[in-house]
Amino acid sequence: MSIKEIQNEIIDEFSMFDDWMQRYEFIIDLGKNLPLIQEEYKTDDNIIKGCQSKVWLKGEQNDDKIVFTADSDAILTKGIIAILIRVFSNQKATDILNADMDFIDEIGLKEHLSPTRANGLVSMIKNIKMYALAFDAKKQL
């Protein structure tokens, strides 16, 4: 499935809810199904800087795709990173780098987060794109 198709699927899922309390519950549920990072990777190197809570992110190359795992010590943040991993895991580095993030505005996520959580969201996206950039650069060598 392409990044755009997954993003559209998420937009459709969010549109089923009438209010943001239901959407928050949905985000928390998504976090419960997050592909968790192995304990050995819960290191300072894998912590996303700029997040209010602790968020660990690990990307590994699997053939020509990047597979992400993550975890967080906060349930809402865990759900937010779960959404991003659903979109970007098992995708090619160039597709991740070229992906637009309009779906976040379409589901209204950023505007319904506190400023510190919104900054954390931006940091999560930046880290995912940095993994893609690193894997893409390695491929060019």
C-alpha contacts under 8 A as a table, 3 or more apart, distances in Angstrom:
res1	aa1	res2	aa2	distance
1	M	5	E	6.25
1	M	6	I	6.70
2	S	5	E	5.18
2	S	6	I	6.37
2	S	91	Q	7.69
3	I	6	I	5.22
3	I	7	Q	6.13
3	I	87	V	5.68
3	I	88	F	6.63
3	I	91	Q	7.45
3	I	95	D	7.56
3	I	96	I	7.76
3	I	99	A	7.11
4	K	7	Q	5.00
4	K	8	N	6.13
4	K	99	A	7.74
5	E	8	N	5.11
5	E	9	E	6.20
6	I	9	E	4.97
6	I	10	I	6.30
6	I	86	R	7.56
6	I	87	V	5.76
7	Q	10	I	5.12
7	Q	11	I	6.26
7	Q	87	V	6.39
7	Q	103	F	6.00
8	N	11	I	4.97
8	N	12	D	6.20
8	N	103	F	7.38
9	E	12	D	5.13
9	E	13	E	6.25
10	I	13	E	4.98
10	I	14	F	6.18
11	I	14	F	5.24
11	I	15	S	6.20
11	I	103	F	6.64
11	I	106	E	6.85
11	I	107	I	5.74
12	D	15	S	5.14
12	D	16	M	6.75
13	E	16	M	5.54
13	E	17	F	7.73
14	F	17	F	5.85
14	F	23	R	6.60
14	F	107	I	6.21
15	S	18	D	7.53
15	S	107	I	7.48
17	F	20	W	7.59
17	F	22	Q	6.05
17	F	23	R	6.26
18	D	22	Q	7.14
19	D	22	Q	5.69
19	D	23	R	6.61
20	W	23	R	4.74
20	W	24	Y	5.98
20	W	112	H	7.83
21	M	24	Y	5.13
21	M	25	E	6.34
22	Q	25	E	5.10
22	Q	26	F	6.21
23	R	26	F	4.90
23	R	27	I	6.16
24	Y	27	I	5.02
24	Y	28	I	6.20
24	Y	76	L	7.38
25	E	28	I	5.07
25	E	29	D	6.19
26	F	29	D	5.03
26	F	30	L	6.25
27	I	30	L	5.06
27	I	31	G	6.40
27	I	76	L	6.59
27	I	79	G	4.72
27	I	80	I	6.52
27	I	83	I	7.79
28	I	31	G	5.06
28	I	32	K	6.63
28	I	75	I	5.86
28	I	76	L	5.31
28	I	78	K	7.16
28	I	79	G	4.91
29	D	32	K	5.16
29	D	33	N	7.00
29	D	79	G	6.90
30	L	33	N	5.41
30	L	34	L	6.59
30	L	79	G	5.16
30	L	82	A	6.15
30	L	83	I	7.15
31	G	34	L	5.07
31	G	75	I	6.69
31	G	76	L	7.28
31	G	77	T	7.80
31	G	78	K	4.73
31	G	79	G	3.60
31	G	80	I	7.17
31	G	81	I	7.53
31	G	82	A	5.42
32	K	78	K	7.72
32	K	79	G	7.31
33	N	82	A	7.70
34	L	69	T	7.70
34	L	70	A	7.29
34	L	71	D	7.51
34	L	78	K	7.46
34	L	79	G	7.56
34	L	82	A	5.27
35	P	68	F	7.95
35	P	69	T	5.38
35	P	70	A	6.63
35	P	82	A	7.84
36	L	69	T	5.39
36	L	70	A	5.17
36	L	71	D	5.55
37	I	41	Y	6.53
37	I	42	K	7.22
37	I	56	W	7.42
37	I	57	L	7.16
37	I	58	K	6.83
37	I	69	T	4.73
37	I	70	A	4.66
37	I	71	D	5.92
38	Q	41	Y	5.58
38	Q	42	K	7.06
39	E	42	K	5.30
40	E	43	T	7.21
41	Y	46	N	6.77
41	Y	56	W	7.81
41	Y	58	K	7.22
42	K	46	N	6.42
42	K	47	I	7.36
42	K	56	W	6.02
43	T	46	N	5.47
43	T	47	I	6.60
43	T	56	W	7.60
44	D	47	I	5.17
46	N	56	W	5.11
46	N	57	L	5.43
46	N	58	K	6.29
47	I	54	K	6.63
47	I	55	V	5.50
47	I	56	W	4.39
47	I	57	L	6.49
48	I	51	C	6.38
48	I	54	K	7.29
48	I	55	V	5.61
48	I	56	W	6.06
48	I	57	L	6.92
48	I	123	S	6.70
48	I	124	M	6.53
48	I	127	N	7.00
49	K	120	G	7.92
49	K	123	S	6.83
50	G	119	N	6.57
50	G	120	G	5.42
50	G	123	S	5.95
51	C	54	K	6.60
51	C	55	V	7.05
51	C	116	T	7.04
51	C	117	R	6.66
51	C	119	N	6.76
51	C	120	G	4.02
51	C	121	L	7.55
51	C	123	S	6.92
52	Q	116	T	6.06
52	Q	117	R	6.36
52	Q	120	G	6.54
53	S	72	S	7.04
53	S	73	D	6.42
53	S	74	A	6.20
53	S	77	T	7.32
54	K	72	S	5.43
54	K	73	D	5.66
54	K	74	A	7.43
55	V	70	A	7.09
55	V	71	D	5.76
55	V	72	S	4.34
55	V	73	D	6.94
55	V	77	T	7.63
55	V	78	K	7.65
56	W	70	A	5.27
56	W	71	D	5.36
56	W	72	S	6.31
57	L	68	F	7.01
57	L	69	T	5.98
57	L	70	A	4.42
57	L	71	D	6.92
57	L	127	N	7.99
58	K	68	F	5.60
58	K	69	T	5.39
58	K	70	A	6.21
59	G	66	I	6.13
59	G	67	V	5.54
59	G	68	F	4.44
59	G	69	T	6.60
59	G	128	I	7.84
59	G	131	Y	6.44
60	E	66	I	5.50
60	E	67	V	5.30
60	E	68	F	6.51
61	Q	64	D	6.76
61	Q	65	K	5.76
61	Q	66	I	4.57
61	Q	67	V	6.26
61	Q	135	F	7.34
62	N	65	K	5.25
62	N	66	I	5.87
62	N	67	V	6.61
62	N	90	N	7.97
64	D	92	K	5.94
64	D	93	A	7.75
65	K	89	S	7.86
65	K	90	N	5.24
65	K	91	Q	4.96
65	K	92	K	4.41
65	K	93	A	6.58
66	I	88	F	7.95
66	I	89	S	5.92
66	I	90	N	5.23
66	I	91	Q	5.77
66	I	92	K	6.27
66	I	93	A	6.71
66	I	132	A	7.42
67	V	89	S	4.70
67	V	90	N	5.00
67	V	91	Q	7.53
68	F	85	I	6.16
68	F	88	F	7.70
68	F	89	S	5.17
68	F	90	N	7.65
69	T	85	I	7.28
70	A	81	I	7.21
70	A	82	A	7.78
71	D	78	K	6.09
71	D	81	I	7.85
72	S	75	I	7.17
72	S	77	T	6.37
72	S	78	K	5.03
73	D	77	T	7.83
73	D	78	K	7.33
74	A	77	T	5.37
74	A	78	K	6.04
75	I	78	K	5.04
75	I	79	G	6.43
76	L	79	G	5.11
76	L	80	I	6.39
77	T	80	I	4.96
77	T	81	I	6.27
77	T	117	R	7.77
78	K	81	I	5.37
78	K	82	A	6.09
79	G	82	A	4.87
79	G	83	I	6.36
80	I	83	I	5.26
80	I	84	L	6.62
80	I	121	L	7.41
81	I	84	L	5.04
81	I	85	I	6.07
81	I	121	L	7.92
81	I	124	M	7.12
82	A	85	I	5.07
82	A	86	R	6.04
83	I	86	R	5.13
83	I	87	V	6.42
84	L	87	V	5.13
84	L	88	F	6.11
84	L	125	I	7.49
85	I	88	F	5.12
85	I	89	S	5.14
86	R	89	S	5.93
88	F	91	Q	5.68
88	F	96	I	6.38
88	F	128	I	7.86
91	Q	95	D	6.63
91	Q	96	I	6.70
92	K	95	D	5.27
92	K	96	I	6.39
92	K	132	A	7.85
93	A	96	I	5.13
93	A	97	L	6.21
93	A	131	Y	7.98
93	A	132	A	4.42
93	A	133	L	6.78
93	A	135	F	6.51
93	A	136	D	5.65
94	T	97	L	5.03
94	T	98	N	6.10
94	T	132	A	7.04
94	T	133	L	7.92
94	T	136	D	6.71
95	D	98	N	5.13
95	D	99	A	5.91
96	I	99	A	5.21
96	I	129	K	6.49
96	I	132	A	6.39
97	L	129	K	5.85
97	L	132	A	6.40
97	L	133	L	6.98
100	D	103	F	7.93
101	M	104	I	5.95
101	M	105	D	7.73
102	D	105	D	5.38
102	D	106	E	6.26
103	F	106	E	4.76
103	F	107	I	6.15
104	I	107	I	5.45
104	I	108	G	6.19
104	I	109	L	5.62
104	I	110	K	6.64
105	D	108	G	4.80
105	D	109	L	6.27
105	D	110	K	6.49
105	D	111	E	7.74
106	E	109	L	7.85
108	G	111	E	5.70
108	G	112	H	6.45
109	L	112	H	5.33
109	L	113	L	6.51
110	K	113	L	5.42
110	K	118	A	5.55
110	K	121	L	7.80
111	E	114	S	7.94
111	E	118	A	7.84
113	L	116	T	7.86
113	L	117	R	5.70
113	L	118	A	5.56
114	S	117	R	5.20
114	S	118	A	6.07
115	P	118	A	5.01
115	P	119	N	6.17
116	T	119	N	5.07
116	T	120	G	6.22
117	R	120	G	4.80
117	R	121	L	6.19
118	A	121	L	5.00
118	A	122	V	6.43
119	N	122	V	5.13
119	N	123	S	6.26
120	G	123	S	4.92
120	G	124	M	6.14
121	L	124	M	5.07
121	L	125	I	6.35
122	V	125	I	5.22
122	V	126	K	6.13
123	S	126	K	4.95
123	S	127	N	6.14
124	M	127	N	5.18
124	M	128	I	6.30
125	I	128	I	5.16
125	I	129	K	6.19
126	K	129	K	5.14
126	K	130	M	6.08
127	N	130	M	4.90
127	N	131	Y	6.32
128	I	131	Y	5.27
128	I	132	A	6.45
129	K	132	A	4.94
129	K	133	L	6.07
130	M	133	L	4.91
130	M	134	A	6.10
131	Y	134	A	5.13
131	Y	135	F	6.17
132	A	135	F	5.21
132	A	136	D	5.91
133	L	136	D	5.07
133	L	137	A	6.03
134	A	137	A	5.15
134	A	138	K	6.18
135	F	138	K	5.05
135	F	139	K	6.21
136	D	139	K	5.09
136	D	140	Q	6.45
137	A	140	Q	5.12
137	A	141	L	6.81
138	K	141	L	5.44
